[in-house]
Amino acid sequence: MDIVNIGIVGFAHPHVHGYLSVLLDRGDVRVLGGWDEDSHRAATVLGPLGLTVYDTLDALLSSAIDAVVVCSENVRHAELTIAAARSGKHVLCEKPLGTSMKDMNDMVRACREAEVRLMTAFPCRYFPAVREAKLSVERGEIGTVLAIKGTNRGTMPGGWFVDPSLSGGGAVLDHTVHVMDLMRWILEDEPDVVYAEMGRLFHDDLAVEDTGLVHVTFRGGQKTVLDTSWSRGKSFPTFGDVTMEIIGTNGMISVDVYAQKNELYCDERVRAEWSYWGDNPDEDLIGDFVQAIRSGTPAPITGEDGLAAAAVALAAYESASLEVPVVLEVG
Amino acid sequence: MTNERSLRVAVAGCGTMGKLYASVLTRMDDVELAGFYARRSESAIDAAASFGTRLFASYEELLAEADIDVVCITLPTYLHRQYAVQAAERGKHVICEKPMALTLEDTEAMMRASERYGTRLLVGHVLRFSPEYRNLRGHVRSGKIGNVGVGHARRASLHPPSDSWFKNEELSGGVLFDLMIHDIDFMRWTLGEVRSVYASLTTAPGIEYANATLRFASGAIVNLEAHWGYPGPFLAEVELAGQSGVMRCSNLNGQPLIVRQTESQRTAGEGVHIPSFLLRKDPYEAEIEHFIACIRTGIEPVVSAEDASRAVEIALAAGRSARTGLPQKL
């Protein structure tokens, strides 16, 4: 079996740790090293693992790697993905895929022209509860889906996430895309009209919004709504959630991906903790990426998927600024 | 009226709520149940007999009884205005089940009549008397979780029976006025005035699901769900997240007693659900006692007619938003 060689491009996003640990556990993958604009940031992660820190992006991209995992700041996804594609490397890109429609269209086009896979890192599709929910909908167990209420609440991440020149936006961009991808995937339909309320309501001194409520009507008329807020503070027992209540003509499905948890009360920390013990969705996400590279088949979650989910977040900003619902352009 | 004699209280309407009001009134010391007014039916005759009270053949006959002090209106919502105004005209205080009415024209007429005839108009927004909601509000108002940024409330129940007046939107206002108005009033009571509403309403056979996002003058963003035809046990949940904490409340928690029988006695299907409480005083009892005290002593109620009218205004705006697809400013 051919080994797939992988390089890490950017270590800004903390999800890089999860992806790296899954990559290193696989027998069919070799991580050759990585590069970050801030070489110290790359060295901090790669050093203890004995992996190479490349001095330049070009050096990494001209090495023996087959693919890259992009975990840079959001605004740099486009430039780094396009550079990797032009070097013939497949790309797994952290979400959100990009911070503007132009950037994301350029990314998708560059990967298509270079005939490399572009996969958006939407691990939430791989939670067993989400997969079962989709299968249940497909089997018609709740009839026709009428509405979905979702939440992807989280903790204010700080750092570059709250610097709009690096993140492209706050809680709405950060947390619209995961559940929007799940809704598109489950409904097998596209968002049509977006209305959003948002604000900076939890952290007075942030430069980005920390609160978002995004309503999306799909083309088939299904009404969905999603809370994207960074509303979990230091006293809340866990960092955040991913939930969906799917309302059908013949029933309902409730998804709470982190419900497989134990309650931990520990005197070292004043707050109670919910300790998740369910499956790690990153394993299947990385597995599918590696499989797509090896088999030459399209990635199961594409750049177009990443673009469609992020387009909703961008429309949400437009809606909030105009205070009216915004119709998405048909892509 | 004086403290020397019991207040005589009649109940207009003899459905689920009418009987519930009557059972509370008969448990109270200083109150006398003066009778029901309801269309003559086997159920109304049985109810009057079981409460040992009179069944008035007409509302006019009830209003003509000079020693009836208070009328509780538990009739279908579209009738509230007419019955409340007539009671006020005859000098009778009114305790009106929520929602107050279906239009602002009606709520204003009710308030005008109460003002003109010097009678009280008390609207039963029972969450204001529910200990779990009062506990939640108390912590939020005292600043325990800081300024509220985002909130959620969900109220889900069986679908009303298909032959009931609830099903007719003209009569009941539908799920927005039956269920969501509870949370609208609670959130406004807790967070202040509402600036705008964006809502959707989804219907299918046996299902009416409303979803509304309220933007408050404080900046807070609150998403409300009201669901008839929920395929599970009655659900009432709230979460408020603020700058220094999160508070959550669910009727599925806080069950100090669970009795499990080997064969399920649970009834399924359609119905109107009234949650039961293991409390010395259930919220309806607390509410009606408070209203009676307001009438007796002239104190200000926990929920004013103006509050109830504002809840109607917000529910109307949610309905308009759902119809037009546009946010509605208030």
Chai-1 contact restraints between the chains, C-beta under 6 A:
chainA,res_idxA,chainB,res_idxB,connection_type,confidence,min_distance_angstrom,max_distance_angstrom,comment,restraint_id
A,L146,B,T202,contact,1.0,0.0,6.0,A-B,restraint_1
A,L146,B,A204,contact,1.0,0.0,6.0,A-B,restraint_2
A,A147,B,T202,contact,1.0,0.0,6.0,A-B,restraint_3
A,A147,B,Y209,contact,1.0,0.0,6.0,A-B,restraint_4
A,Y195,B,Y198,contact,1.0,0.0,6.0,A-B,restraint_5
A,E197,B,T213,contact,1.0,0.0,6.0,A-B,restraint_6
A,E197,B,R215,contact,1.0,0.0,6.0,A-B,restraint_7
A,E197,B,I221,contact,1.0,0.0,6.0,A-B,restraint_8
A,G199,B,G219,contact,1.0,0.0,6.0,A-B,restraint_9
A,L201,B,G149,contact,1.0,0.0,6.0,A-B,restraint_10
A,L201,B,G219,contact,1.0,0.0,6.0,A-B,restraint_11
A,F202,B,G149,contact,1.0,0.0,6.0,A-B,restraint_12
A,F202,B,Q243,contact,1.0,0.0,6.0,A-B,restraint_13
A,T211,B,G149,contact,1.0,0.0,6.0,A-B,restraint_14
A,T211,B,V150,contact,1.0,0.0,6.0,A-B,restraint_15
A,T211,B,I221,contact,1.0,0.0,6.0,A-B,restraint_16
A,L213,B,T213,contact,1.0,0.0,6.0,A-B,restraint_17
A,L213,B,I221,contact,1.0,0.0,6.0,A-B,restraint_18
A,L213,B,N223,contact,1.0,0.0,6.0,A-B,restraint_19
A,K223,B,S200,contact,1.0,0.0,6.0,A-B,restraint_20
A,K223,B,T202,contact,1.0,0.0,6.0,A-B,restraint_21
A,V225,B,N211,contact,1.0,0.0,6.0,A-B,restraint_22
A,S229,B,V150,contact,1.0,0.0,6.0,A-B,restraint_23
A,S231,B,V150,contact,1.0,0.0,6.0,A-B,restraint_24
A,S231,B,A241,contact,1.0,0.0,6.0,A-B,restraint_25
A,S235,B,G245,contact,1.0,0.0,6.0,A-B,restraint_26
A,F236,B,V246,contact,1.0,0.0,6.0,A-B,restraint_27
A,I247,B,Y209,contact,1.0,0.0,6.0,A-B,restraint_28
A,T249,B,A204,contact,1.0,0.0,6.0,A-B,restraint_29
A,G251,B,P231,contact,1.0,0.0,6.0,A-B,restraint_30
A,M252,B,P231,contact,1.0,0.0,6.0,A-B,restraint_31
